[in-house]
Amino acid sequence: MATTLLKRQNEMKRLEKQREKAERRGQKKLASRAQNEPPVEKINSADNEASRATIAAPSQSEPHI
């Protein structure tokens, strides 16, 4: 009986280590992506400003009926 309990404990330790390792890999991947890519906010804010300008320009040049 004691070996069954030890095996179960070892298996639980192994699974926990796997989870921790996968979490660390995910965090490393996110960190490396954040360093390699430009911030998303700057890209989105530039796109939003450009789209607002194109939307605003036609409405000002054409009168509403």
C-alpha positions as CSV (number, residue, x, y, z in Angstrom):
1,M,0.0,0.0,0.0
2,A,2.8,2.4,0.8
3,T,4.2,2.1,-2.7
4,T,0.8,3.0,-4.2
5,L,0.7,6.2,-2.1
6,L,4.2,7.1,-3.0
7,K,3.5,6.5,-6.7
8,R,0.5,8.7,-6.6
9,Q,2.4,11.5,-4.8
10,N,5.2,11.3,-7.3
11,E,2.7,11.4,-10.1
12,M,1.1,14.5,-8.6
13,K,4.5,16.2,-8.2
14,R,5.3,15.4,-11.8
15,L,2.0,16.8,-13.1
16,E,2.5,20.0,-11.0
17,K,6.0,20.4,-12.4
18,Q,4.6,20.1,-15.9
19,R,2.0,22.7,-15.3
20,E,4.5,25.1,-13.8
21,K,6.9,24.6,-16.7
22,A,4.1,25.2,-19.3
23,E,3.1,28.4,-17.5
24,R,6.8,29.6,-17.5
25,R,7.0,28.8,-21.2
26,G,3.8,30.8,-21.9
27,Q,5.1,33.8,-19.9
28,K,8.4,33.7,-21.7
29,K,6.6,33.6,-25.0
30,L,4.5,36.6,-24.1
31,A,7.5,38.5,-22.9
32,S,9.5,37.9,-26.1
33,R,6.5,38.9,-28.2
34,A,6.1,42.1,-26.3
35,Q,9.8,42.9,-26.8
36,N,9.8,42.1,-30.6
37,E,6.5,43.7,-31.6
38,P,5.6,47.4,-31.5
39,P,2.9,48.3,-28.9
40,V,-0.6,47.6,-30.2
41,E,-1.9,50.9,-28.8
42,K,0.2,53.0,-31.0
43,I,-0.8,51.1,-34.1
44,N,-4.5,51.2,-33.2
45,S,-4.5,54.9,-32.3
46,A,-2.9,55.8,-35.7
47,D,-5.4,53.6,-37.5
48,N,-8.3,55.2,-35.6
49,E,-7.2,58.7,-36.4
50,A,-6.8,57.9,-40.1
51,S,-10.2,56.3,-40.3
52,R,-11.8,59.3,-38.5
53,A,-10.2,61.7,-40.9
54,T,-11.4,59.8,-44.0
55,I,-14.9,59.5,-42.5
56,A,-15.0,63.2,-41.5
57,A,-13.6,64.5,-44.9
58,P,-16.5,63.3,-47.2
59,S,-19.2,64.5,-44.9
60,Q,-17.8,68.0,-44.8
61,S,-17.4,68.3,-48.5
62,E,-20.8,67.0,-49.4
63,P,-23.9,68.9,-48.1
64,H,-26.7,66.9,-46.4
65,I,-30.1,67.0,-48.1
